[in-house]
Amino acid sequence: EYQWKGPFYFIQGADPQFGLMKAWTHGDTDNGDDEWGEEIKLAEQAVQAINKLNPKPKFFVVCGDLVHGMPGSRWKKNQEQDLKNVLKNTDQDIPLVFVSGNHDIGNTPTREAIDDYCKNWGDDYFSFWVGGVFFLVLNSQLYFDSSKCPELRQAQDAWLDEQLAVAESQKCKHIIVFQHIPLFLRNPDEDHDYFNLDKSVRQEIMEKFHKAGIKAVFSGHYHRNAGGSYKGLEMVVSSAIGCQLGKDAHGLRVVVVTEEKVVHRYYSLNQLSSQGIEKELLDMIPKQK
């Protein structure tokens, strides 16, 4: 779909992270994730809310931390199976897009962990087109710590440069990026911590994205809503479908793409379930024939 076909929207979610809620309340985030009934209910509510939307979103992207169990941990396989059981009820006309997070492939990923993820959920980085808009899904763990698989980081870097060249030659309407870890939370020159990328890596990526004309980067990881901008590049950090670490509600982000801009709003699952998308956003999307 290289051609612009008019405005559309998609749904972004992040961090269903089956197992974190109990682990967090019990103060044992390494081994306390042996129950995830709460998260199953929330993920079911998210799928039901999305299925009711009219017109339908072009796709539903989940920006990482699909489950809480780290690679090789005791409950990971069960958590993944339960998440798949919920997600397979998504309307079959709404494609699912998965982004790898630190809990999916490890804080310091290995080739083995990434291979396992790819077998389960699909490629750890890839691109796709929707109606003249170019989307890039990145593996942000390779930017966070690629010490155990430096060759995979180099491969993603080379691939990204190729993709940006393609986008330029195709004269796409917008370029939008999905990754798990935000470049930054509020300020492009904030200090590095667990929830953002190292400053030197961040600067390099932001500059590359800015030069390529990328409109927005959507991520999760923070379990709170946040965001900021760098030279016209918007960084959008969405809170979780699952466990909240701040004051936001469990929710999803509705993202409308028009010819000129990318407009988005975070909805609580309750809001989206009961009221759907508000008129102001719906008016930007043409009615489906």
C-alpha positions as a Markdown table, in Angstrom:
| # | Residue | x | y | z |
|---|---|---|---|---|
| 1 | Glu | 0.0 | 0.0 | 0.0 |
| 2 | Tyr | 2.4 | 2.6 | -1.2 |
| 3 | Gln | -0.4 | 5.0 | -2.2 |
| 4 | Trp | -2.1 | 7.5 | 0.2 |
| 5 | Lys | -5.8 | 6.4 | 0.4 |
| 6 | Gly | -7.1 | 9.0 | 2.9 |
| 7 | Pro | -7.1 | 9.2 | 6.7 |
| 8 | Phe | -7.3 | 6.0 | 8.9 |
| 9 | Tyr | -6.6 | 5.0 | 12.4 |
| 10 | Phe | -4.9 | 2.2 | 14.4 |
| 11 | Ile | -4.9 | 1.1 | 18.1 |
| 12 | Gln | -1.7 | 1.1 | 20.1 |
| 13 | Gly | -1.5 | -0.9 | 23.3 |
| 14 | Ala | 1.5 | -1.8 | 25.5 |
| 15 | Asp | 2.6 | -4.1 | 28.4 |
| 16 | Pro | -0.2 | -6.6 | 28.9 |
| 17 | Gln | 2.6 | -8.2 | 30.9 |
| 18 | Phe | 0.8 | -11.2 | 32.3 |
| 19 | Gly | 2.2 | -11.8 | 35.9 |
| 20 | Leu | 3.4 | -8.3 | 36.8 |
| 21 | Met | 0.4 | -7.3 | 38.9 |
| 22 | Lys | 0.9 | -10.0 | 41.6 |
| 23 | Ala | 4.7 | -9.8 | 41.4 |
| 24 | Trp | 4.5 | -6.0 | 41.9 |
| 25 | Thr | 2.0 | -6.1 | 44.8 |
| 26 | His | 4.0 | -8.8 | 46.5 |
| 27 | Gly | 7.3 | -7.0 | 46.0 |
| 28 | Asp | 8.9 | -10.0 | 44.3 |
| 29 | Thr | 9.3 | -9.0 | 40.6 |
| 30 | Asp | 11.6 | -11.9 | 39.9 |
| 31 | Asn | 9.5 | -14.9 | 41.1 |
| 32 | Gly | 6.2 | -13.5 | 42.2 |
| 33 | Asp | 4.5 | -13.8 | 38.8 |
| 34 | Asp | 2.7 | -17.1 | 39.3 |
| 35 | Glu | -0.8 | -15.6 | 38.9 |
| 36 | Trp | -2.2 | -13.4 | 36.1 |
| 37 | Gly | -6.0 | -13.7 | 36.3 |
| 38 | Glu | -6.3 | -9.9 | 36.5 |
| 39 | Glu | -4.2 | -9.3 | 33.4 |
| 40 | Ile | -6.3 | -11.9 | 31.5 |
| 41 | Lys | -9.5 | -9.9 | 32.3 |
| 42 | Leu | -7.9 | -6.6 | 31.2 |
| 43 | Ala | -6.6 | -8.1 | 27.9 |
| 44 | Glu | -10.0 | -9.6 | 27.3 |
| 45 | Gln | -11.6 | -6.1 | 27.9 |
| 46 | Ala | -9.1 | -4.5 | 25.5 |
| 47 | Val | -9.9 | -7.1 | 22.7 |
| 48 | Gln | -13.7 | -6.6 | 23.3 |
| 49 | Ala | -13.4 | -2.8 | 23.1 |
| 50 | Ile | -11.4 | -3.0 | 19.9 |
| 51 | Asn | -13.8 | -5.4 | 18.3 |
| 52 | Lys | -16.7 | -3.1 | 18.9 |
| 53 | Leu | -15.1 | -0.1 | 17.2 |
| 54 | Asn | -16.7 | 1.2 | 14.0 |
| 55 | Pro | -15.1 | 1.9 | 11.6 |
| 56 | Lys | -12.5 | -0.8 | 12.3 |
| 57 | Pro | -8.9 | 0.2 | 13.1 |
| 58 | Lys | -6.3 | -0.8 | 10.4 |
| 59 | Phe | -4.4 | -2.8 | 12.9 |
| 60 | Phe | -3.7 | -3.3 | 16.7 |
| 61 | Val | -0.1 | -3.0 | 17.7 |
| 62 | Val | 1.2 | -4.2 | 21.1 |
| 63 | Cys | 4.4 | -2.4 | 22.0 |
| 64 | Gly | 6.2 | -5.1 | 24.0 |
| 65 | Asp | 6.3 | -6.9 | 27.4 |
| 66 | Leu | 3.6 | -9.3 | 26.2 |
| 67 | Val | 4.2 | -11.3 | 29.4 |
| 68 | His | 6.2 | -10.7 | 32.6 |
| 69 | Gly | 8.2 | -13.9 | 32.6 |
| 70 | Met | 11.8 | -13.4 | 31.4 |
| 71 | Pro | 13.3 | -15.8 | 28.9 |
| 72 | Gly | 13.7 | -19.2 | 30.6 |
| 73 | Ser | 11.6 | -18.3 | 33.6 |
| 74 | Arg | 9.2 | -20.7 | 35.1 |
| 75 | Trp | 5.8 | -19.3 | 34.0 |
| 76 | Lys | 6.7 | -17.7 | 30.7 |
| 77 | Lys | 5.3 | -20.4 | 28.4 |
| 78 | Asn | 1.9 | -20.5 | 30.3 |
| 79 | Gln | 1.7 | -16.7 | 30.3 |
| 80 | Glu | 2.3 | -16.6 | 26.6 |
| 81 | Gln | -0.2 | -19.3 | 25.8 |
| 82 | Asp | -2.9 | -17.5 | 27.9 |
| 83 | Leu | -2.2 | -14.2 | 26.1 |
| 84 | Lys | -2.5 | -15.9 | 22.7 |
| 85 | Asn | -5.8 | -17.4 | 23.8 |
| 86 | Val | -7.1 | -13.9 | 24.5 |
| 87 | Leu | -5.7 | -12.3 | 21.4 |
| 88 | Lys | -7.0 | -14.9 | 19.0 |
| 89 | Asn | -10.5 | -13.5 | 19.7 |
| 90 | Thr | -9.5 | -10.2 | 18.0 |
| 91 | Asp | -11.7 | -9.5 | 15.0 |
| 92 | Gln | -10.0 | -11.4 | 12.1 |
| 93 | Asp | -10.1 | -8.2 | 10.0 |
| 94 | Ile | -7.9 | -6.4 | 12.5 |
| 95 | Pro | -4.2 | -7.5 | 12.0 |
| 96 | Leu | -2.1 | -7.8 | 15.2 |
| 97 | Val | 1.4 | -6.3 | 15.2 |
| 98 | Phe | 3.8 | -7.4 | 18.0 |
| 99 | Val | 6.9 | -5.4 | 19.3 |
| 100 | Ser | 9.5 | -7.1 | 21.4 |
| 101 | Gly | 10.1 | -5.8 | 24.9 |
| 102 | Asn | 12.7 | -6.5 | 27.6 |
| 103 | His | 10.6 | -9.2 | 29.3 |
| 104 | Asp | 10.0 | -10.9 | 25.9 |
| 105 | Ile | 13.7 | -11.2 | 25.0 |
| 106 | Gly | 15.6 | -10.2 | 28.2 |
| 107 | Asn | 17.3 | -7.0 | 29.4 |
| 108 | Thr | 20.5 | -8.2 | 27.7 |
| 109 | Pro | 19.1 | -10.3 | 24.9 |
| 110 | Thr | 20.8 | -13.3 | 23.4 |
| 111 | Arg | 20.4 | -14.7 | 19.9 |
| 112 | Glu | 18.6 | -17.7 | 21.4 |
| 113 | Ala | 16.1 | -15.5 | 23.3 |
| 114 | Ile | 15.4 | -13.5 | 20.1 |
| 115 | Asp | 15.0 | -16.7 | 18.0 |
| 116 | Asp | 12.5 | -18.0 | 20.6 |
| 117 | Tyr | 10.5 | -14.8 | 20.5 |
| 118 | Cys | 10.5 | -14.8 | 16.6 |
| 119 | Lys | 9.2 | -18.4 | 16.6 |
| 120 | Asn | 6.4 | -17.3 | 19.0 |
| 121 | Trp | 5.4 | -13.9 | 17.9 |
| 122 | Gly | 7.0 | -13.0 | 14.6 |
| 123 | Asp | 10.1 | -11.0 | 13.6 |
| 124 | Asp | 11.8 | -8.8 | 16.2 |
| 125 | Tyr | 12.1 | -6.0 | 13.6 |
| 126 | Phe | 10.2 | -5.4 | 10.3 |
| 127 | Ser | 8.4 | -2.8 | 8.3 |
| 128 | Phe | 5.0 | -2.5 | 6.6 |
| 129 | Trp | 2.9 | -0.1 | 4.6 |
| 130 | Val | -0.7 | 1.0 | 5.3 |
| 131 | Gly | -2.3 | 3.4 | 2.8 |
| 132 | Gly | 0.9 | 5.4 | 1.9 |
| 133 | Val | 2.2 | 5.4 | 5.5 |
| 134 | Phe | 5.4 | 3.5 | 6.3 |
| 135 | Phe | 5.6 | 1.8 | 9.7 |
| 136 | Leu | 8.8 | 0.5 | 11.3 |
| 137 | Val | 8.9 | -2.0 | 14.2 |
| 138 | Leu | 12.3 | -2.0 | 16.0 |
| 139 | Asn | 13.9 | -4.2 | 18.6 |
| 140 | Ser | 14.8 | -1.5 | 21.2 |
| 141 | Gln | 16.7 | -4.1 | 23.4 |
| 142 | Leu | 19.4 | -4.1 | 20.8 |
| 143 | Tyr | 19.8 | -0.3 | 21.5 |
| 144 | Phe | 19.6 | -0.9 | 25.3 |
| 145 | Asp | 22.2 | -3.6 | 25.6 |
| 146 | Ser | 23.4 | -5.7 | 22.7 |
| 147 | Ser | 26.6 | -6.9 | 24.5 |
| 148 | Lys | 25.6 | -10.6 | 24.0 |
| 149 | Cys | 24.7 | -10.2 | 20.4 |
| 150 | Pro | 26.5 | -7.2 | 18.8 |
| 151 | Glu | 26.1 | -8.6 | 15.3 |
| 152 | Leu | 22.3 | -8.5 | 15.6 |
| 153 | Arg | 22.5 | -4.8 | 16.6 |
| 154 | Gln | 24.7 | -4.2 | 13.5 |
| 155 | Ala | 22.2 | -6.1 | 11.3 |
| 156 | Gln | 19.2 | -4.0 | 12.6 |
| 157 | Asp | 21.2 | -0.8 | 12.0 |
| 158 | Ala | 22.0 | -1.7 | 8.5 |
| 159 | Trp | 18.5 | -2.8 | 7.8 |
| 160 | Leu | 17.1 | 0.4 | 9.3 |
| 161 | Asp | 19.2 | 2.5 | 7.0 |
| 162 | Glu | 18.0 | 0.5 | 4.0 |
| 163 | Gln | 14.4 | 0.9 | 5.1 |
| 164 | Leu | 14.7 | 4.7 | 5.5 |
| 165 | Ala | 16.2 | 4.9 | 2.0 |
| 166 | Val | 13.2 | 2.9 | 0.6 |
| 167 | Ala | 10.8 | 5.3 | 2.4 |
| 168 | Glu | 12.5 | 8.3 | 0.9 |
| 169 | Ser | 12.4 | 6.8 | -2.7 |
| 170 | Gln | 8.7 | 5.9 | -2.3 |
| 171 | Lys | 7.8 | 9.4 | -1.1 |
| 172 | Cys | 5.7 | 8.1 | 1.7 |
| 173 | Lys | 3.1 | 10.3 | 3.5 |
| 174 | His | 4.5 | 9.7 | 7.0 |
| 175 | Ile | 6.9 | 7.4 | 8.7 |
| 176 | Ile | 5.9 | 6.0 | 12.2 |
| 177 | Val | 8.1 | 3.9 | 14.5 |
| 178 | Phe | 7.1 | 1.3 | 17.1 |
| 179 | Gln | 9.5 | 0.2 | 19.8 |
| 180 | His | 9.2 | -0.9 | 23.4 |
| 181 | Ile | 11.7 | 1.4 | 25.3 |
| 182 | Pro | 11.1 | 5.1 | 24.7 |
| 183 | Leu | 14.0 | 7.2 | 23.3 |
| 184 | Phe | 13.2 | 9.5 | 26.2 |
| 185 | Leu | 10.2 | 10.1 | 28.6 |
| 186 | Arg | 9.8 | 13.9 | 28.6 |
| 187 | Asn | 12.9 | 15.6 | 27.5 |
| 188 | Pro | 15.4 | 14.6 | 24.8 |
| 189 | Asp | 18.4 | 15.4 | 27.0 |
| 190 | Glu | 17.1 | 13.8 | 30.3 |
| 191 | Asp | 19.4 | 11.5 | 32.1 |
| 192 | His | 19.5 | 7.8 | 31.2 |
| 193 | Asp | 17.7 | 5.3 | 33.4 |
| 194 | Tyr | 15.9 | 2.0 | 33.2 |
| 195 | Phe | 13.0 | 3.6 | 31.3 |
| 196 | Asn | 14.8 | 5.3 | 28.4 |
| 197 | Leu | 17.8 | 4.8 | 26.1 |
| 198 | Asp | 21.3 | 5.7 | 26.9 |
| 199 | Lys | 22.0 | 9.4 | 25.9 |
| 200 | Ser | 24.6 | 8.7 | 23.2 |
| 201 | Val | 22.6 | 6.0 | 21.5 |
| 202 | Arg | 19.4 | 8.1 | 21.9 |
| 203 | Gln | 21.1 | 11.2 | 20.3 |
| 204 | Glu | 22.2 | 9.1 | 17.3 |
| 205 | Ile | 18.8 | 7.6 | 16.8 |
| 206 | Met | 16.9 | 10.9 | 17.3 |
| 207 | Glu | 19.1 | 12.6 | 14.7 |
| 208 | Lys | 18.7 | 9.7 | 12.2 |
| 209 | Phe | 14.9 | 9.8 | 12.7 |
| 210 | His | 14.7 | 13.5 | 12.4 |
| 211 | Lys | 16.7 | 13.5 | 9.2 |
| 212 | Ala | 14.5 | 10.8 | 7.7 |
| 213 | Gly | 11.4 | 12.9 | 8.5 |
| 214 | Ile | 9.9 | 10.4 | 11.0 |
| 215 | Lys | 6.7 | 11.9 | 12.5 |
| 216 | Ala | 6.3 | 9.9 | 15.7 |
| 217 | Val | 7.7 | 7.1 | 17.8 |
| 218 | Phe | 5.2 | 5.1 | 19.9 |
| 219 | Ser | 6.4 | 3.0 | 22.8 |
| 220 | Gly | 5.4 | 1.5 | 26.1 |
| 221 | His | 7.7 | 0.2 | 29.0 |
| 222 | Tyr | 7.0 | 3.0 | 31.4 |
| 223 | His | 3.5 | 1.8 | 32.6 |
| 224 | Arg | 2.5 | 5.5 | 32.6 |
| 225 | Asn | 1.7 | 8.0 | 29.9 |
| 226 | Ala | 4.5 | 10.4 | 29.0 |
| 227 | Gly | 6.1 | 12.0 | 26.0 |
| 228 | Gly | 7.8 | 15.0 | 24.4 |
| 229 | Ser | 9.4 | 16.0 | 21.1 |
| 230 | Tyr | 12.8 | 16.5 | 19.4 |
| 231 | Lys | 13.0 | 18.8 | 16.4 |
| 232 | Gly | 9.5 | 17.9 | 15.3 |
| 233 | Leu | 9.8 | 14.2 | 16.1 |
| 234 | Glu | 7.1 | 13.2 | 18.6 |
| 235 | Met | 7.9 | 10.7 | 21.3 |
| 236 | Val | 4.7 | 9.1 | 22.5 |
| 237 | Val | 4.9 | 6.9 | 25.7 |
| 238 | Ser | 1.7 | 4.9 | 26.4 |
| 239 | Ser | 0.7 | 3.4 | 29.7 |
| 240 | Ala | -0.1 | -0.3 | 30.1 |
| 241 | Ile | -3.0 | -2.5 | 29.3 |
| 242 | Gly | -1.8 | -4.4 | 32.4 |
| 243 | Cys | -0.1 | -3.2 | 35.6 |
| 244 | Gln | 0.0 | 0.6 | 36.2 |
| 245 | Leu | 3.0 | 2.1 | 38.0 |
| 246 | Gly | 1.5 | 5.6 | 38.1 |
| 247 | Lys | -1.9 | 7.2 | 38.2 |
| 248 | Asp | -3.1 | 6.3 | 34.7 |
| 249 | Ala | -5.9 | 3.9 | 33.9 |
| 250 | His | -5.4 | 0.6 | 32.1 |
| 251 | Gly | -5.9 | 1.6 | 28.5 |
| 252 | Leu | -5.2 | 1.9 | 24.8 |
| 253 | Arg | -4.2 | 4.7 | 22.5 |
| 254 | Val | -6.2 | 5.6 | 19.4 |
| 255 | Val | -4.0 | 7.0 | 16.7 |
| 256 | Val | -5.5 | 8.9 | 13.7 |
| 257 | Val | -3.3 | 9.4 | 10.7 |
| 258 | Thr | -4.4 | 12.3 | 8.3 |
| 259 | Glu | -2.6 | 13.7 | 5.3 |
| 260 | Glu | -1.0 | 16.4 | 7.4 |
| 261 | Lys | -0.6 | 15.0 | 10.9 |
| 262 | Val | -0.7 | 12.1 | 13.4 |
| 263 | Val | -3.3 | 12.7 | 16.2 |
| 264 | His | -3.7 | 10.5 | 19.2 |
| 265 | Arg | -5.5 | 10.1 | 22.4 |
| 266 | Tyr | -5.2 | 7.6 | 25.3 |
| 267 | Tyr | -8.5 | 6.0 | 26.5 |
| 268 | Ser | -9.1 | 4.0 | 29.6 |
| 269 | Leu | -10.4 | 0.5 | 28.7 |
| 270 | Asn | -13.7 | 1.4 | 30.5 |
| 271 | Gln | -14.0 | 4.6 | 28.4 |
| 272 | Leu | -13.3 | 2.8 | 25.1 |
| 273 | Ser | -15.6 | -0.1 | 26.0 |
| 274 | Ser | -18.5 | 2.1 | 27.0 |
| 275 | Gln | -18.3 | 5.2 | 24.8 |
| 276 | Gly | -16.0 | 4.3 | 21.9 |
| 277 | Ile | -13.9 | 6.9 | 20.1 |
| 278 | Glu | -15.1 | 10.5 | 20.5 |
| 279 | Lys | -16.7 | 12.4 | 17.6 |
| 280 | Glu | -13.7 | 14.8 | 17.3 |
| 281 | Leu | -11.4 | 12.0 | 16.2 |
| 282 | Leu | -14.1 | 10.0 | 14.3 |
| 283 | Asp | -14.8 | 13.1 | 12.2 |
| 284 | Met | -11.2 | 12.9 | 10.8 |
| 285 | Ile | -11.8 | 9.3 | 9.5 |
| 286 | Pro | -13.9 | 8.8 | 6.4 |
| 287 | Lys | -16.9 | 6.5 | 6.9 |
| 288 | Gln | -16.3 | 3.0 | 5.5 |
| 289 | Lys | -18.5 | 2.1 | 2.5 |
